[in-house]
Amino acid sequence: MKKKLLVYSDCILYGGSEKVLTNLFLYPPLFEQFEVKFAFRDHARYLRGFEALGLKVETLPLPIKSFEDRQYQIAGQNLSSWAKKLALVPSVLGQAIGVNEGPNRAVFLDLLRRETPDVLFINNGGYPGAASCLTAAIAAKAAGVPRVLMMVNNLATRPKGAGELRRDMALGDAVDHWVTASKAAGKKLIENRGIDPNRWIDIPNTLAEQSRLQVIKSGRLREEFGFDPKTLILGSAGHLTSRKGFHVLLEALALVKKEPLAVQPQAVIFGEGEERPRLEAMIKNLGLEGQVHLPGHRAGLENYLADLDLFVLPSVDFEDFPYVNLEAMLLGKPLLGTQVAGIPEQIVPGFNGLVVPPNSPQALAEALLKLFGDLKKLRGMGLAGKERYFAQYDYPKIMDRFLALFGGET
């Protein structure tokens, strides 16, 4: 008889933090071993993102109350910082006094007593992350769920006040195992939230689409942008926000431009976000027009990354174990990253790339010059990265670790 696995997640959209769920739901052995159902906070944007993927799993949308949508909406508005803080006061106060906790707890208790799962796997975008994810774990303990697991997809912050400390204690009793993709995220859970190190494991991210990606040999970047076949191209991708560090990359490229290179590299940064106006102004002010390109989003991003000579992720904060680095590795691209969260776990310096301190244009520029100074070694690093992917992050191997966790073998 199959064990019942109930998966729960709460996010603004079905995006990066949900990738682990996509990987799981695309893995046939999961459904061979478990009776799987997927519960989530019911809202239209999330549901559209999920349904667009065509994943075959029974869904249980829940009428969960949340302040997160309102907070996300305010964060994206063109308001001054004080106006945003003022607009956030009602939701911050509501969260602090736990306005939604009672109603949400009742929803979870009803769900858990009706579904009687053997395992509850909670996918949380961070920690504390979504309040409902924490309520779900505590409700599961009260409902007698035999095994409660929580995945934390970002670095845990320090607790704010006695209320969070009390909740952490309750979660320490409720959660049987904590899971993070990076060792860095696990370390933060232990340091900042006091979880039992013996109840934490790291299971790295992986890519369900690895079979398709590994056979891509060339892309459409050079043709679309009209780059010469011999032009060196570095690229990056992500939400255009300050924590991604794209402003640092631009400053580094301005330093590189002062060096007597035969040909200056072209740089392409894919993505959209609130930092676009600032980045466009920097490109102009630093004299990087015609050298740095911000094309926005591109469908089939892998077909553009395939033409890169180097992938750069200059993040300065709030990362975990970036999927985009794994994608670049699969495509045989060397990596240049920062010492942020799990990025150094993906890069072996001198083997498949280099790692530099965050927020340091000088260090980033020096690394770029070093990498572009030996093209034969650079390309060898790309091949080494592809080998490292299959040795460390191979999709079936990583999925089997999750199955072992769900089955109680960890």
C-alpha positions, 0 to 999 in steps of 0.5 A: 500500500502506498504511503500518502504524501501531501505537499504544501506551498504558499508563494506569490507566484509559481516561480523559482522556489517552486522549481523543486516541486516541478522537479518532483512532480515530473519524476515518475517514481514519486507516483509509483511509491506514493499517493501524492496530492498538492495543496496550496494557497488558492489565488489566480496568479499562482494557479495560472503558473502551475497549470501552464506547466501541465503537471499531472498531480491532484491539486487541493487549493486552500482558502488560506488568508495571507498578507503577502499579496498586499505586501508584494503589491506595495513593494512593486508600487512607485512610492517613496520608502516612507510611503511604502512603510506607511502602507505596510503598517496594517499588514505588518501589525496583522502579521505580528498579532497573528490575525490569520493564524486561527482561521488558517490553522482551522483550514489545515486541521480540516485538510489533514484530518480529511486527507490523513497524510503519512508525510507532509512536505512543506515547501517554504520560500525562506524562513520565516517565509510564508506564515501559512507554511509555519502554521501548516507544520504546527497544525500537522503536529496537532493532527498527528501527521507521522512525518513533517518535513520543511524545505527552506529555499533561502537564507533564514533571517534572525528572529524579530521579537519574542513572538517569533522565538516562541513560534520557532520553539513550536516549529522545532517540535513540529518539524521532523526534518528541515531540508535546504538546497545549500549547506549555507542555508542550513547553517543559517537555520541552525545559527539564526533559528536554533534548529537541531543540526541532527534534523537538517539535511541538504539536498541540492537543486537539480534540473528535470530538463537536463536531458534536453539541455545537455545536447544544445550545442549552439544558440541564437544569441550571436545571430540575434545580436549580430555578434562576431563569431570570435567575440567573447560574450559574458552573460547573466540572468535574473530579476533586475533587482539590487540583490542580484548585483548587476550594478556591481557587474557594470562597474567591473566591466567599466574597469575591464574596459580600461585594460588594453584588451584586443577586443572588449567582451560583450555582456548580455543580462537577461531579465526585468525588474525595478532596477532597469532604469538605474542599470540603463543610466549606469550603462550610459554614464560608464560608457558601456553603450553598445557593449552591455545589453539588457534585452529583457526576458527571453523564452527558451533562455537556454538557447541564448545561454548556449552561446556564452563564453562565461556565465556570471552571477554577481549576487550580493544577497539573498540567494540559495542554490541558483538554478541558473548556475546549474543550467549554465553548467549543463550547457558547458559554461564556466561560472563566475560567482560571488561568495553568497549563500550556496554559490561557492558550493557550485563552483570549485575555483580554478576547476569550473570557474572562480568565486569573488567577494560580493559587492567588489567591482575590483575583484570581479574585474580582476576575475574577468581579466584572469578568465579571459586571459586564458581562453583554452583554460576557460573552455576547459572549465566549462567542460569540467562544470558539465562533468561536475553537474552530473557528478553532484546534481544529476536529476534522478540521483537528487530525486531519489534522495527526496524519495528516501527522505519521504520514505523515512530513510533519513 
